[in-house]
Amino acid sequence: MAKHVLPNFRIAVVGSGAIGCYYGAKLAYYGRDVHFLMRGDVTEIRRFGIRVRSKGENLRVAQVNHQASTEQIGPCDLVIVALKATSNSDLTKLIPPLLHEKTMLLTLQNGFGNEEFLAEHFGAERVLGGLCFVCLNRISRGVIESYGHGRLAIGEYSEGPQPRTHDVIWEFKRCGVVCSAVENLTLERWRKLVWNIPFNGLSITAGGVDTAAILADEDLRALTLALMEEVIGAANKCGFPLASHTALEQIGRTKSLGAYKPSTLIDFQAGRPLEIEAIWGEPLRRAKAAGASTPRLEKLYAELKALDLAQRNELAAVTANL
């Protein structure tokens, strides 16, 4: 029997925030050929590299292979897309220089619509999706704080797992990432939204609170469970079966995080645009099309849009007066 040869992927990371730096650093630390797109100030990266800190893990990539443009990076075998979904329009210019005939595009973005965007512009046959069940905060440009190792689940956009899917998974696994294949990517996206929709949303609408504060407040905890039940019901209506106990399982896992600030809250407090359509808008539209009842999700979506718009207008007014 012929021996399976492990791939030696040339990897690009597009979107060097918490997720991109975390997984890119893990791959680079264990010797993978990783190229980071970094267009902003890289002074800290040049001096200290990328550091990942957690209770059970501390690693540092001292020499970070970073470039200011994808033209400088050139064609790669695997492109990890970790930009916020609000910046997807940038990908139409960023991705083409990274492509060769068999380049794979792995989106680690949240919510719905990202695989579809990549498939529409670059071909469905290139696209894989990854779900990051990990809690991270970027403390500074090159310091990522991890609340436990978490796990990564990867699936194909248009079909079940293929040999290449397992090759990509093995790249992560041999670099210390708990990683597995998913048979149905859309089902798993619904499962993740059971957590993302309430906790990311309520952390903002409740006035900037962490997950521990949400669970400690009787009304917020009840609303969290009600939103989770709506998402589970919507997934089932759309033909993606999720068990009702998924909600309680996720509540239990959240307790172990302590006072964790969801990434969307961090974005909001930093004045960055929110991924409203990917995390709340598109799931709501799919739920409505399937006939699911989601009044709480609809209300949360409207509240987040209003808060995001108000912040955008405020920032625009401040900029106009400078």
N, C-alpha and C positions, 0 to 999 in steps of 0.2 A: 504494500500500500504506500502510495506517495506521501511523503511528509508535508504537512501544511506549513507553508512559509509565512511567518508573521509579517504583516505589512510594516513599512517604514514610512508612514504618512508625513508629507509636508503639510503643516497645519497653520492656518491663519485664524486669528481671533479678531473679529470685527465687533467692537463694543467692549472696551476695557474698563468696565465698571466692576461692581462686586462680583457678579457671576462670571464675567469674562476673565477677570484677573484670577479668580479662585481656581477655576478649572484649567485655565491656561497655565497657571503657575504649577499646579499639580503635574500636568503633563511635561512641562519644561524641566521641573525638578528631577523627574525620573528619566530624563534624557531624550525626550521626544523633540522633534524639530518644529518648534513653535515660533510663529511670527505675530507679534501684537501690533495692531493698528493703534497708534497713539498720536492724536493730532493736537493735544493741548500741551501744557507745561510738563515737561518730563524731567525736570531738575531732580526731584526726589527719587524718581525711578533710576536715574543715572548714578546717584550717590548711594542709594540703599537697596535698589532692586525692588522686588515684590516680596512681601512677607505675609504669611498666613498664620494667624494665631488662634488657638482654641485650647480648651482644657487638656485635650488629649493629643494635640499636634501643634508643632511649631516648625515651619519650614521657611527657607529664604532662597529665592532665585536671585543670585547676586548680579549676574550678567543677563539682562533682559534683552532679547532680540526684538527691537521695536523700530517701526518705520512710521513716517508721517503720512504716507499715502499707500493705497493698495497697488498703485503702479510700481512703487519701490519694492513691495513684497513679491509681486508676480504670481504666476499660476501655482496653485496648491492642490493637494489631493482632498483635503477636508477643510471646509470653512465653517468655523463655529460662529454663529450669529447670536450675539448677546446684547445688541442694542435694545433700548426701550422701543416698544412698538410704535410710539409716537414719532420715531425717526425712520420708519420703514421707507419713506420716500427717498431717503438718502441712499438706500441700498441699490437703487437702479444705476447709480454711478459708481458705487463702491465695489460691487460684486464683479462686474465684467473683467477687470484686470486679473482677478484671482482664478479665473476659470480655464480649465483645459477640458478635453472631451469627456472625461469621467469624474470631474470634480463633484464631490458631495457637499451639499449645503445642510448643515445641522443647526436648526434654530432652537435655542434654549430660552426663547421668549415666553412670556405669560399669555394666557387667554387664547381666544379664537381668532383666526384670520391670518396668522403669520405664515403657516405652511401654504395657505392658498395664495398669499401675495408672492411668495418665492416661486411657487409652481407657475403662476401666471406669467411672471417675468423671465424665468430662467429654465422652466421645464419641470414638470412633476416628477420625472424620473430621477432628478438630482436630489430631491428633498427628503430629509429625515427630520423628525421632531424629538426633542428631549424635554423631559419634565424633571425639574430640579427640586427635589424634596430636601431642601437645605435652607437653613436660616443664616444669612450673612449680613454683616454691616461693613461698609468701607469706611474705615476710620480716617484715612488720608489717601492721597493719590496712590500710594503703593502698599498700604496696610489693610488687610482684610481680616476681620474678626469673624470666626465661625462658631456657631452655637451647636457643636456636635458635627460629626462627619456627614450625616444625612445620606441620601442616595440619589442616583440618577437613573431614569428609565428612558429608553430610546426605542422608537418605532419608525417604520416607514410611513410616509404620507399616503401612498396610493395602494399599498398592499401589506401583507404580513412580513415578518422578519425574513431577510435575505442573507446570504453568506456575508455580504459587505456589512450588514447590520451588526453581525456578531464580531466582525473584524474591528469595527469602531468601538463596540462595547469592550472588547479585549484591550484596546489601547487605554481606555479609562481604568479598567480593572487592574492592569499591571502597573498602574501609576497610583494605586491606593484608593481609588474611587469605587464605592459599592455601586455596581451598575448592572442593569438587567434589560432584557428585551420585553417589549409589550406587543401583544397581538393586535390590539385595537387602540390606535393613538387617540382617536376622538373620545372614546370612553374614558381613557385615563386623564384627558384634559378636563372632562366634566368632573372627575373625581377630585382633581386638584382645585377646581373652582369652588368646590364645597367649602374649602378653607379660605381661598383667596377672596372670594366675594364678600363674606362678612368681616373677616379680620382686617383686610386692607381697607375696606370701605368705612367701617365703624371707627377705626382708629383715627380717621380724619373727621367724620361728621360728629363724633362725640367730643371733639375739641383737642385732639392730639394726645391720645392715650395709647398705652402699650397693651399687649395681649393679656398680661396679668390683671391690669385694671379693668379690661373688658369682662373677664371671667369673674372678677370680684364684685362687679356691679350686677345686682339681680336683674334689672331691666335690660341691660346690655347683653347679659348672658342669655336671657330669654329670646331677645331679638336675634342674637347670633344663631341659636338653635332653629328659630323659625326661618331665617334666611337659608340655613343649611338644608332644611326640609324642602324649601321651595326649589333649590338647585337640584336636589336629588329627584324631586318630582318632575322637574323640567327634563333632566337627563333621561328618565324613564319614558316620558312622553315622546322624546326625540328618538327613542329606540336604543338607548344605551343604558342597560340595567345597572343600577346602583342600589345596594341594600340600604334600608333605613338606618341600620346601626352604623353606617359610615360616619354619620354626624358625631355620635358619641365617641367613636374611635379617635376622630380628629380632635375633639375637645380634650380627650385624655392626653394625647401627644402634646397639645399646646400647653397644658399645665406644666410640663417638664421644661419648657423653654424659659420660664420665669418672665421677667419684664422685658419682653422682646418687642422692638419697634419695627413693624412691617415696612418693607421697602417703599411702598407707596406713600406712607406717612413721611418717611425721610425725604422723598422727592418733593412732597408738598411743602414741607418746612423749609426746603432749600429753594423753593420758588420754581421748581422744574415742572413741565407739563405732566399730567397724569395719564396713565394708560387706560382711560375711561372706556373707550370703545372696545378694546381687546378683552378687558376683564369683566366689564358690566354691560356695555351696550350690545355687543354681538351675542353673548349668551341670552340676553333678554329678547332679542329679535328672534333667535332660534326657538326660544321657549314659546313666544307668542305664536309663531308660525305653526307650532305643533299643538297649540291649544292648551298649553299649561297655564295655570293660575299663579302669577308671581307678583302680587301687589307690593310686597315689601321690597323686592328687588327693583321694581319700577320706581318706587319712592327713593330708594338709595341712589339709583342711577341719576335721577333728576337732581337730588341734593348735591351729588359730587360734581355734576356738570355745572351747576350754579356756582359752587365754591371755586372750581377751577377757572371758570370764566371771570369771576370777580378778581381772582388773583392775577390772571393774565392782564386784565384791564388796569389794575393797580400798578403792576410792573411797567406797563406801557406808558402810563401817565408819569411815573417817576422818571423813566428814560427820556420822555419828551421834554421834561423840565431840566434835564442835566445840561 
